[in-house]
Amino acid sequence: MISSGESTGFAGSREGYLFLSLLQARTGTSLLRRMGDLSPDRLPEMSDRELGEHVKLSEKARRAFGELRREFDAEAVLGRLAQTGASAVTLADGGYPERLREMPDPPPALFVRGTIPEGPAVALVGSRKASVTGIENARELGRALGERGVCVVSGLALGIDAAAHEGALASGGPTAGVLGCGIDVIYPRRNRELFERVRGSGAVVSEYYLGEQPLPWRFPARNRVISGLSETVVVVEASEKSGALITARHALEAGQDVWSVPGPLRPPECRGSNRLLGDGAGVIWDVAEFVDAVAPEPARPVAPRALPMEELEEGELPQHEARVLLEVGFEATGVDVISGRSGVGMRELLPVLSMLELKGYVARDSGGSYSRRGR
Amino acid sequence: MPVEVEVDVGSGLPGFSIVGLPDTAVQEARERVKVAITNSGYKFPTRKVIVNLAPANLRKEGPAFDLPIALAVLAASGVVPPGSLAGSGIVGELSLDGGLRGVRGALSFSEGVDREGLRRLVVPRENAAEAASAGKVDVHGVGNLGEAVDLFRDGEPEPTYPAGSRPEESPAAVEPSPDDFADVAGQGYAKRALEVTAAGGHNVLLSGPPGSGKTMLGRRLPGILPPLTLAESIEVTKVYSSAGESNGALVKRRPFRAPHHTISTAGLAGGGSNPRPGEVSLAHHGVLFLDEFPEFSRGSLEVLRGPLEDGHVTISRVAASVTYPARTTLVCSMNPCPCGYAGDRRKACRCSAGQIERYQSRISGPLLDRVDIFVDVPRLTREELRSGEAAEPSEAVRGRVAEAREAQTARQGAPNAALSGRPLREFCALRGDSEALLSRAIDRMGLSGRGHDRILRVARTVADLAGKEEIAAEHVAEALNYRRSATFDL
């Protein structure tokens, strides 16, 4: 088996790292960092007591280790992968993503469907529960990066993640989705179709072997892989408890650039990303400026995208539409508030709001409120 | 289905038996009839009495047979002139002192009597007004067995309500609904949406956090529907009467039914071995309000699909099948997420994206396809409470709704909500800029084919409310506001 890890300090073999990968998935703890100069190749022959001398093991981990030692068969593991059209890349392989290898705690192995795109990559992450504006921003950034041939890395979750992938796919650019479960487990279900499209334009990646379930602790761990596959991390919109902030922290620890999109002052959806700005993250105040900063040159030529979804009308708005627009805030504003402020009755107001929405001046959110948007 | 009561008083050991597939309540008529006859001062024949209820293969249920059996027995023993009973429809439950109690379905009895070509109907006094409201046969109301006997002893008795007279001429003088739109502060958007709902006979889904006033708004929908016509009022009364919920008079107010979400499928659609109309039929010509819509079981929502589509429910049993009408406006209300506060501007939602997704997927399905109008009802802030348009009373809204409904009846003979397929294309044809606007909305807002049809139907109603024959761009634009907002949708 190929062993090419000397220069980076990962001296094990492919089988050794596969074993370690499966062991970590079972114990839920990272052993790699704590193993020191113990080669993973020795693991399958060690007793749990011997391993315990090197690494402190919990009772559960000890049992998992014993079980895995009895069952482990590298051939079978790789065979099953090949059957599902996936492959494994371990720390022992030359094809292991370099940026990820340099992370403090890289996964021993990655399981991949499709091909991890080479070249520059930017992670676009954020909350699952996002505002319409957040979703639009993610899509817009994904598209702009895709047009420069920059790979958009995200987590294939609902909300910001899905929108980021969508944007990249719409531009025809490369994209990679990192999962917190086995790559044959589609979670969340609604993303099934997106899942296939991401695989077609890049790769679906996970450090968890086939069939592993999306357990809660796996998502924070997954976030370090997202940041490790990228040069830059962008938090598009995140609440204060969002896992996207974990991705940002991993990126900061690894010395990567972190950017964030400013959001309005009050909505809880934006507090995490706004706070990141306060802590010194790069401010994305203009999409073009941001893209120029992270990808000055097109990484690879990309076919010019089809016409944008909406063609904005030029020229001035009719007076009554302009009057209503003045009363729509940047934060979600209820229809009744707009009516009260503008003094326009409901019957006249509702058609005007639809027109403003169609012209791209306002967006309607899930609660039926309107907010202004950039054109 | 008419039931003939035959009595034979013959020789043999004294006894009293009822044949002809009677149920327990009918069997027990023996005791009630015997005691009631004695207590009314007549003599029960001390011979072998056999009562036959024909046709023999139909199961007879309920206590309404007491009075005809008693009168037939008295006719057989000569108290009532034999032959005088022929040509009369008789129903009534006896009490032991010979008094009469009301029965279920008096209005249906009078229609049945008319259908059979009989000339009069004898009913307990408390049912007389109801039975007479159809105005087709002579109705005699009697208070006890003695009065009934006198009626048949008298050659040409004066009917309480002669055919053609109606105790209450027309329900057009509707009782005003106790819940008025003017009581609701603010919520101009939701009120306008309900006005459109009422005008087109559409079904509607109200979504909003707890305390936003969804129930309050839903309750006020019947009040802005046009008044019941006499024919509608009779239909509603018949349903209520067969459910035993009639108070004797014609129903003059549009029904509002709000069953709890734990209701069984039979309770909702109707059923039982002795078939009874369900809530969907009791809401006939009115409003069926399903509060906490996602909490209803999938099964019970599924049974509503047919009735909502066909406008009636048929309950088939071994003995017979019964069809109840079920033309109703469906109003569903729901919280946007399990905790209720997704999209609220003041309280943060505690649900995860996955929880919300599961919650919302619970409501998608065939029933929701029948909903044309989706309204987000926000909780009011102080600013909104103050700034709402001057609250308009239901009566004013009802006037506009009635005009819009008339326009629809004149044009297509049905409310806009019923339009689909070719009639939809014909009556909701768009021209020029309204067509352009809709196709742009389809691209921009990602409307499905079904969504497209909804917008057309609702735009048609908005145009009708404005008194316009042609659907203009502004009507389409308003209709777009009532589309389903995509919560966390991509």
HADDOCK unambig.tbl for C-alpha pairs under 7 A between the chains (distance, minus, plus):
assign (segid A and resid 128 and name CA) (segid B and resid 353 and name CA) 5.77 0.50 0.50
assign (segid A and resid 129 and name CA) (segid B and resid 353 and name CA) 5.47 0.50 0.50
assign (segid A and resid 129 and name CA) (segid B and resid 488 and name CA) 6.66 0.50 0.50
assign (segid A and resid 159 and name CA) (segid B and resid 488 and name CA) 6.34 0.50 0.50
assign (segid A and resid 309 and name CA) (segid B and resid 444 and name CA) 6.85 0.50 0.50
assign (segid A and resid 310 and name CA) (segid B and resid 444 and name CA) 6.53 0.50 0.50
assign (segid A and resid 335 and name CA) (segid B and resid 189 and name CA) 6.62 0.50 0.50
assign (segid A and resid 336 and name CA) (segid B and resid 187 and name CA) 6.45 0.50 0.50
assign (segid A and resid 336 and name CA) (segid B and resid 188 and name CA) 6.16 0.50 0.50
assign (segid A and resid 336 and name CA) (segid B and resid 189 and name CA) 6.28 0.50 0.50
assign (segid A and resid 336 and name CA) (segid B and resid 384 and name CA) 6.20 0.50 0.50
assign (segid A and resid 336 and name CA) (segid B and resid 388 and name CA) 6.54 0.50 0.50
assign (segid A and resid 337 and name CA) (segid B and resid 384 and name CA) 5.53 0.50 0.50
assign (segid A and resid 340 and name CA) (segid B and resid 387 and name CA) 4.65 0.50 0.50
assign (segid A and resid 340 and name CA) (segid B and resid 388 and name CA) 5.96 0.50 0.50
assign (segid A and resid 346 and name CA) (segid B and resid 188 and name CA) 6.52 0.50 0.50
assign (segid A and resid 346 and name CA) (segid B and resid 189 and name CA) 6.37 0.50 0.50
assign (segid A and resid 350 and name CA) (segid B and resid 478 and name CA) 5.12 0.50 0.50
assign (segid A and resid 350 and name CA) (segid B and resid 481 and name CA) 6.61 0.50 0.50
assign (segid A and resid 351 and name CA) (segid B and resid 474 and name CA) 5.39 0.50 0.50
assign (segid A and resid 351 and name CA) (segid B and resid 477 and name CA) 4.46 0.50 0.50
assign (segid A and resid 351 and name CA) (segid B and resid 478 and name CA) 4.28 0.50 0.50
assign (segid A and resid 354 and name CA) (segid B and resid 477 and name CA) 5.43 0.50 0.50
assign (segid A and resid 354 and name CA) (segid B and resid 478 and name CA) 6.84 0.50 0.50
assign (segid A and resid 354 and name CA) (segid B and resid 480 and name CA) 6.54 0.50 0.50
assign (segid A and resid 354 and name CA) (segid B and resid 481 and name CA) 6.64 0.50 0.50
assign (segid A and resid 355 and name CA) (segid B and resid 477 and name CA) 6.65 0.50 0.50
assign (segid A and resid 358 and name CA) (segid B and resid 441 and name CA) 6.58 0.50 0.50
assign (segid A and resid 358 and name CA) (segid B and resid 444 and name CA) 6.82 0.50 0.50
assign (segid A and resid 366 and name CA) (segid B and resid 343 and name CA) 6.13 0.50 0.50
assign (segid A and resid 366 and name CA) (segid B and resid 485 and name CA) 5.37 0.50 0.50
assign (segid A and resid 366 and name CA) (segid B and resid 486 and name CA) 5.67 0.50 0.50
assign (segid A and resid 366 and name CA) (segid B and resid 487 and name CA) 4.57 0.50 0.50
assign (segid A and resid 367 and name CA) (segid B and resid 343 and name CA) 4.63 0.50 0.50
assign (segid A and resid 367 and name CA) (segid B and resid 344 and name CA) 6.86 0.50 0.50
assign (segid A and resid 367 and name CA) (segid B and resid 376 and name CA) 5.91 0.50 0.50
assign (segid A and resid 368 and name CA) (segid B and resid 376 and name CA) 5.40 0.50 0.50
assign (segid A and resid 368 and name CA) (segid B and resid 485 and name CA) 6.65 0.50 0.50
